Amino acid sequence: RKFSKERDDFLAATAHDLMTPLVGMRYAVGPEDTDAKWLTERMIRIVENLKDFLKLGGKRRAPRAEAFDLVEAYEKAYAVLRDDYRDLFDGEDIALEFAGGVRRPIPVMADETMTVQIIWNLLGNDLKYAAPFGRVKVRFTAAGGNVRLEVADEGQGMTPRQMSRAFDRYYRASTVLETGKGGFGIGLCSAREFARLMKGDLTVGRNVPRGCIFTLTLPRGAQSGEIGQLVSSKEETQ
């Protein structure tokens, strides 16, 4: 417990220190550079989300509820990683599929920055650990009042035990550790937390014939305004 607290304190301090250069970048970016301005503002909100997530025993700010196109949010997240993915597959992009009668635009009512952060995390993980084994596919579906974004990879996959712990804080599967690639083990944990704060969910299952499918579920047709009230932040018992 002492070690976990020290690790939380370290990450919270790191997130705090990141705010100073990011705020400086906000003022340094010229008004005509809309792409840099957008990315800077997005990074500031992402760091703020991380700081909120690490406040154990405190209160988290409720996510915003704003109408946006889920496909556009995906494209914003993918744009940061597009060149790296294309390098692996001779200029090809991640394949997009639409099923269950959905078509673009796919409206959701959620926090756009949190949603982009979740998608960044899923695509970033696949780029590091799964894409070297095969292509990644993204599928949009609808079920009832929910919209789903599925990220399917052809990586090494996970055992049932690894899938049951995939969203535990600081957990990293042995296959991930063997790659020698860095990470704190908080990305998936925070991603699921954000999804649930937005009255959605993030789950993982087995892909066929190999790999994993991560499914982000978000509500469609939620009420406007903030989603819920301030949520008590409690450390999950595993």
NUGULUM-397730 format. One record per residue (C-alpha): residue in three letters; residue number from 1; x, y, z. Coordinates in steps of 0.1 Angstrom, whole numbers, plus 2048, in hexadecimal, padded with zeros to 3 digits. Layout:
BEGIN
@r=ALA, k=NUM, c1=X, c2=Y, c3=Z $
...
// end
This chain:
BEGIN
@r=ARG, k=1, c1=800, c2=800, c3=800 $
@r=LYS, k=2, c1=81D, c2=818, c3=808 $
@r=PHE, k=3, c1=82D, c2=811, c3=7E6 $
@r=SER, k=4, c1=80C, c2=816, c3=7D4 $
@r=LYS, k=5, c1=807, c2=838, c3=7E6 $
@r=GLU, k=6, c1=82A, c2=843, c3=7DD $
@r=ARG, k=7, c1=824, c2=839, c3=7B9 $
@r=ASP, k=8, c1=803, c2=84C, c3=7B8 $
@r=ASP, k=9, c1=814, c2=86B, c3=7C7 $
@r=PHE, k=10, c1=830, c2=869, c3=7AD $
@r=LEU, k=11, c1=818, c2=867, c3=790 $
@r=ALA, k=12, c1=803, c2=883, c3=79E $
@r=ALA, k=13, c1=822, c2=899, c3=7A2 $
@r=THR, k=14, c1=82D, c2=891, c3=77E $
@r=ALA, k=15, c1=80B, c2=89A, c3=771 $
@r=HIS, k=16, c1=80C, c2=8BB, c3=785 $
@r=ASP, k=17, c1=82F, c2=8C3, c3=777 $
@r=LEU, k=18, c1=823, c2=8BD, c3=753 $
@r=MET, k=19, c1=809, c2=8D8, c3=757 $
@r=THR, k=20, c1=823, c2=8F5, c3=757 $
@r=PRO, k=21, c1=832, c2=8EE, c3=735 $
@r=LEU, k=22, c1=810, c2=8E6, c3=726 $
@r=VAL, k=23, c1=802, c2=907, c3=732 $
@r=GLY, k=24, c1=821, c2=918, c3=724 $
@r=MET, k=25, c1=81B, c2=908, c3=703 $
@r=ARG, k=26, c1=7F7, c2=914, c3=704 $
@r=TYR, k=27, c1=804, c2=938, c3=703 $
@r=ALA, k=28, c1=820, c2=931, c3=6EB $
@r=VAL, k=29, c1=80A, c2=922, c3=6D0 $
@r=GLY, k=30, c1=7FE, c2=93C, c3=6B8 $
@r=PRO, k=31, c1=7D9, c2=940, c3=6B2 $
@r=GLU, k=32, c1=7DE, c2=936, c3=68D $
@r=ASP, k=33, c1=7ED, c2=914, c3=696 $
@r=THR, k=34, c1=7CB, c2=904, c3=69D $
@r=ASP, k=35, c1=7D9, c2=8E0, c3=69D $
@r=ALA, k=36, c1=7F4, c2=8E8, c3=6B8 $
@r=LYS, k=37, c1=7DB, c2=8FB, c3=6CC $
@r=TRP, k=38, c1=7C2, c2=8DE, c3=6CC $
@r=LEU, k=39, c1=7DC, c2=8C5, c3=6D5 $
@r=THR, k=40, c1=7EA, c2=8DB, c3=6F2 $
@r=GLU, k=41, c1=7C7, c2=8E0, c3=700 $
@r=ARG, k=42, c1=7C0, c2=8BB, c3=6FD $
@r=MET, k=43, c1=7E0, c2=8B2, c3=70F $
@r=ILE, k=44, c1=7D8, c2=8CA, c3=72C $
@r=ARG, k=45, c1=7B6, c2=8BA, c3=731 $
@r=ILE, k=46, c1=7C5, c2=897, c3=72F $
@r=VAL, k=47, c1=7DE, c2=89F, c3=74A $
@r=GLU, k=48, c1=7C2, c2=8AE, c3=75F $
@r=ASN, k=49, c1=7AF, c2=88E, c3=75A $
@r=LEU, k=50, c1=7CD, c2=87A, c3=766 $
@r=LYS, k=51, c1=7D1, c2=890, c3=785 $
@r=ASP, k=52, c1=7AC, c2=88B, c3=78E $
@r=PHE, k=53, c1=7B0, c2=866, c3=789 $
@r=LEU, k=54, c1=7CD, c2=864, c3=7A2 $
@r=LYS, k=55, c1=7BB, c2=877, c3=7BE $
@r=LEU, k=56, c1=7B3, c2=859, c3=7D4 $
@r=GLY, k=57, c1=798, c2=860, c3=7EE $
@r=GLY, k=58, c1=790, c2=881, c3=7DE $
@r=LYS, k=59, c1=776, c2=88C, c3=7C5 $
@r=ARG, k=60, c1=778, c2=88B, c3=7A0 $
@r=ARG, k=61, c1=76A, c2=8A5, c3=789 $
@r=ALA, k=62, c1=74C, c2=898, c3=776 $
@r=PRO, k=63, c1=753, c2=893, c3=751 $
@r=ARG, k=64, c1=744, c2=8AB, c3=738 $
@r=ALA, k=65, c1=726, c2=8A0, c3=724 $
@r=GLU, k=66, c1=729, c2=8AE, c3=700 $
@r=ALA, k=67, c1=71B, c2=8A2, c3=6E0 $
@r=PHE, k=68, c1=736, c2=896, c3=6C7 $
@r=ASP, k=69, c1=73C, c2=87D, c3=6AB $
@r=LEU, k=70, c1=74D, c2=85E, c3=6B9 $
@r=VAL, k=71, c1=75E, c2=858, c3=697 $
@r=GLU, k=72, c1=76C, c2=87B, c3=697 $
@r=ALA, k=73, c1=77A, c2=875, c3=6BB $
@r=TYR, k=74, c1=78A, c2=855, c3=6AE $
@r=GLU, k=75, c1=79A, c2=867, c3=691 $
@r=LYS, k=76, c1=7A8, c2=882, c3=6A8 $
@r=ALA, k=77, c1=7B8, c2=867, c3=6BE $
@r=TYR, k=78, c1=7C5, c2=853, c3=6A0 $
@r=ALA, k=79, c1=7D4, c2=872, c3=68F $
@r=VAL, k=80, c1=7EF, c2=873, c3=6AA $
@r=LEU, k=81, c1=7F9, c2=84E, c3=6A3 $
@r=ARG, k=82, c1=7F1, c2=84C, c3=67E $
@r=ASP, k=83, c1=815, c2=84F, c3=671 $
@r=ASP, k=84, c1=822, c2=835, c3=689 $
@r=TYR, k=85, c1=807, c2=81C, c3=67E $
@r=ARG, k=86, c1=80C, c2=823, c3=65A $
@r=ASP, k=87, c1=831, c2=81C, c3=65E $
@r=LEU, k=88, c1=829, c2=7F9, c3=669 $
@r=PHE, k=89, c1=811, c2=7F1, c3=64C $
@r=ASP, k=90, c1=81E, c2=802, c3=62D $
@r=GLY, k=91, c1=809, c2=821, c3=630 $
@r=GLU, k=92, c1=7E8, c2=810, c3=638 $
@r=ASP, k=93, c1=7D1, c2=81E, c3=653 $
@r=ILE, k=94, c1=7BE, c2=80B, c3=66E $
@r=ALA, k=95, c1=79F, c2=7FC, c3=65D $
@r=LEU, k=96, c1=77E, c2=80A, c3=668 $
@r=GLU, k=97, c1=75E, c2=7F6, c3=669 $
@r=PHE, k=98, c1=73A, c2=800, c3=66F $
@r=ALA, k=99, c1=721, c2=7E6, c3=67B $
@r=GLY, k=100, c1=6FE, c2=7E3, c3=68B $
@r=GLY, k=101, c1=6F0, c2=7FE, c3=674 $
@r=VAL, k=102, c1=706, c2=81A, c3=680 $
@r=ARG, k=103, c1=714, c2=834, c3=668 $
@r=ARG, k=104, c1=728, c2=853, c3=66C $
@r=PRO, k=105, c1=722, c2=86A, c3=67F $
@r=ILE, k=106, c1=71E, c2=855, c3=69E $
@r=PRO, k=107, c1=711, c2=86E, c3=6B8 $
@r=VAL, k=108, c1=719, c2=868, c3=6DD $
@r=MET, k=109, c1=715, c2=87E, c3=6FC $
@r=ALA, k=110, c1=734, c2=87B, c3=711 $
@r=ASP, k=111, c1=755, c2=88D, c3=719 $
@r=GLU, k=112, c1=768, c2=890, c3=6F8 $
@r=THR, k=113, c1=78A, c2=894, c3=708 $
@r=MET, k=114, c1=786, c2=876, c3=71E $
@r=THR, k=115, c1=77A, c2=862, c3=700 $
@r=VAL, k=116, c1=798, c2=86C, c3=6EB $
@r=GLN, k=117, c1=7AF, c2=863, c3=708 $
@r=ILE, k=118, c1=79F, c2=841, c3=70B $
@r=ILE, k=119, c1=7A3, c2=83B, c3=6E5 $
@r=TRP, k=120, c1=7C7, c2=848, c3=6E6 $
@r=ASN, k=121, c1=7CF, c2=82F, c3=701 $
@r=LEU, k=122, c1=7BF, c2=812, c3=6EE $
@r=LEU, k=123, c1=7D0, c2=81A, c3=6CD $
@r=GLY, k=124, c1=7F1, c2=822, c3=6DE $
@r=ASN, k=125, c1=7F2, c2=801, c3=6F0 $
@r=ASP, k=126, c1=7EA, c2=7EE, c3=6D0 $
@r=LEU, k=127, c1=805, c2=801, c3=6BD $
@r=LYS, k=128, c1=81F, c2=7F8, c3=6D8 $
@r=TYR, k=129, c1=815, c2=7D4, c3=6DF $
@r=ALA, k=130, c1=7FD, c2=7C6, c3=6C5 $
@r=ALA, k=131, c1=802, c2=7D7, c3=6A3 $
@r=PRO, k=132, c1=825, c2=7C6, c3=69D $
@r=PHE, k=133, c1=812, c2=7A5, c3=69C $
@r=GLY, k=134, c1=7F6, c2=7B0, c3=684 $
@r=ARG, k=135, c1=7DE, c2=7CA, c3=67A $
@r=VAL, k=136, c1=7C6, c2=7DD, c3=691 $
@r=LYS, k=137, c1=7A1, c2=7E2, c3=688 $
@r=VAL, k=138, c1=788, c2=7FA, c3=697 $
@r=ARG, k=139, c1=762, c2=7F3, c3=695 $
@r=PHE, k=140, c1=745, c2=809, c3=69F $
@r=THR, k=141, c1=724, c2=7F9, c3=6A9 $
@r=ALA, k=142, c1=704, c2=802, c3=6BC $
@r=ALA, k=143, c1=6F0, c2=7EE, c3=6D5 $
@r=GLY, k=144, c1=6D1, c2=7FD, c3=6E4 $
@r=GLY, k=145, c1=6D9, c2=81F, c3=6F2 $
@r=ASN, k=146, c1=6FF, c2=819, c3=6F1 $
@r=VAL, k=147, c1=71A, c2=81E, c3=6D7 $
@r=ARG, k=148, c1=738, c2=808, c3=6D6 $
@r=LEU, k=149, c1=75B, c2=80D, c3=6C8 $
@r=GLU, k=150, c1=76E, c2=7EC, c3=6C6 $
@r=VAL, k=151, c1=794, c2=7EB, c3=6C1 $
@r=ALA, k=152, c1=79F, c2=7C8, c3=6B6 $
@r=ASP, k=153, c1=7C3, c2=7BE, c3=6B3 $
@r=GLU, k=154, c1=7D6, c2=79E, c3=6A8 $
@r=GLY, k=155, c1=7F0, c2=79F, c3=6C3 $
@r=GLN, k=156, c1=7FA, c2=785, c3=6DC $
@r=GLY, k=157, c1=7DA, c2=788, c3=6EF $
@r=MET, k=158, c1=7D4, c2=783, c3=714 $
@r=THR, k=159, c1=7CC, c2=766, c3=72A $
@r=PRO, k=160, c1=7AA, c2=766, c3=73D $
@r=ARG, k=161, c1=7BD, c2=770, c3=75C $
@r=GLN, k=162, c1=7CF, c2=78D, c3=74A $
@r=MET, k=163, c1=7AE, c2=799, c3=73C $
@r=SER, k=164, c1=79E, c2=799, c3=75F $
@r=ARG, k=165, c1=7BA, c2=7AF, c3=76B $
@r=ALA, k=166, c1=7BF, c2=7C5, c3=74C $
@r=PHE, k=167, c1=7AF, c2=7E3, c3=75D $
@r=ASP, k=168, c1=7BF, c2=7DF, c3=77F $
@r=ARG, k=169, c1=7D4, c2=7FD, c3=788 $
@r=TYR, k=170, c1=7FA, c2=7F8, c3=782 $
@r=TYR, k=171, c1=7F4, c2=7D5, c3=773 $
@r=ARG, k=172, c1=809, c2=7CC, c3=755 $
@r=ALA, k=173, c1=807, c2=7A9, c3=745 $
@r=SER, k=174, c1=826, c2=794, c3=743 $
@r=THR, k=175, c1=825, c2=795, c3=71D $
@r=VAL, k=176, c1=826, c2=7BB, c3=71F $
@r=LEU, k=177, c1=842, c2=7BB, c3=738 $
@r=GLU, k=178, c1=856, c2=7A4, c3=721 $
@r=THR, k=179, c1=855, c2=7BE, c3=705 $
@r=GLY, k=180, c1=86A, c2=7D6, c3=71B $
@r=LYS, k=181, c1=854, c2=7F3, c3=710 $
@r=GLY, k=182, c1=84C, c2=80D, c3=72B $
@r=GLY, k=183, c1=82B, c2=814, c3=73C $
@r=PHE, k=184, c1=81D, c2=819, c3=75F $
@r=GLY, k=185, c1=7FF, c2=802, c3=75C $
@r=ILE, k=186, c1=7E5, c2=81E, c3=761 $
@r=GLY, k=187, c1=7DA, c2=824, c3=73E $
@r=LEU, k=188, c1=7BF, c2=809, c3=73B $
@r=CYS, k=189, c1=7B5, c2=80F, c3=75F $
@r=SER, k=190, c1=7AF, c2=834, c3=75A $
@r=ALA, k=191, c1=79E, c2=82E, c3=738 $
@r=ARG, k=192, c1=784, c2=817, c3=748 $
@r=GLU, k=193, c1=77F, c2=82F, c3=764 $
@r=PHE, k=194, c1=778, c2=84B, c3=74C $
@r=ALA, k=195, c1=760, c2=835, c3=737 $
@r=ARG, k=196, c1=74C, c2=82C, c3=756 $
@r=LEU, k=197, c1=74B, c2=851, c3=762 $
@r=MET, k=198, c1=73A, c2=858, c3=741 $
@r=LYS, k=199, c1=721, c2=83C, c3=748 $
@r=GLY, k=200, c1=732, c2=825, c3=72F $
@r=ASP, k=201, c1=74B, c2=809, c3=733 $
@r=LEU, k=202, c1=76C, c2=7FB, c3=725 $
@r=THR, k=203, c1=770, c2=7D6, c3=723 $
@r=VAL, k=204, c1=788, c2=7BD, c3=713 $
@r=GLY, k=205, c1=782, c2=79B, c3=702 $
@r=ARG, k=206, c1=793, c2=782, c3=6EC $
@r=ASN, k=207, c1=796, c2=788, c3=6C7 $
@r=VAL, k=208, c1=794, c2=76B, c3=6AE $
@r=PRO, k=209, c1=7AB, c2=75B, c3=6A4 $
@r=ARG, k=210, c1=7C3, c2=76F, c3=6BB $
@r=GLY, k=211, c1=7C7, c2=78F, c3=6CD $
@r=CYS, k=212, c1=7AF, c2=7A5, c3=6E1 $
@r=ILE, k=213, c1=791, c2=7BB, c3=6DC $
@r=PHE, k=214, c1=78D, c2=7DA, c3=6F2 $
@r=THR, k=215, c1=769, c2=7E7, c3=6F1 $
@r=LEU, k=216, c1=761, c2=80B, c3=6FB $
@r=THR, k=217, c1=73C, c2=810, c3=702 $
@r=LEU, k=218, c1=72D, c2=832, c3=705 $
@r=PRO, k=219, c1=708, c2=83D, c3=709 $
@r=ARG, k=220, c1=6F6, c2=84D, c3=6ED $
@r=GLY, k=221, c1=6DB, c2=867, c3=6F4 $
@r=ALA, k=222, c1=6E7, c2=870, c3=717 $
@r=GLN, k=223, c1=6DA, c2=890, c3=727 $
@r=SER, k=224, c1=6ED, c2=8B0, c3=722 $
@r=GLY, k=225, c1=701, c2=8C0, c3=73E $
@r=GLU, k=226, c1=719, c2=8AE, c3=755 $
@r=ILE, k=227, c1=717, c2=888, c3=757 $
@r=GLY, k=228, c1=70F, c2=880, c3=77B $
@r=GLN, k=229, c1=71C, c2=892, c3=79A $
@r=LEU, k=230, c1=73F, c2=893, c3=7A9 $
@r=VAL, k=231, c1=74A, c2=86F, c3=7AC $
@r=SER, k=232, c1=75C, c2=863, c3=7CB $
@r=SER, k=233, c1=77E, c2=856, c3=7C2 $
@r=LYS, k=234, c1=785, c2=836, c3=7D4 $
@r=GLU, k=235, c1=7A2, c2=81E, c3=7CF $
@r=GLU, k=236, c1=796, c2=7FE, c3=7BF $
@r=THR, k=237, c1=79A, c2=7DF, c3=7D3 $
@r=GLN, k=238, c1=7A7, c2=7C3, c3=7BC $
// end
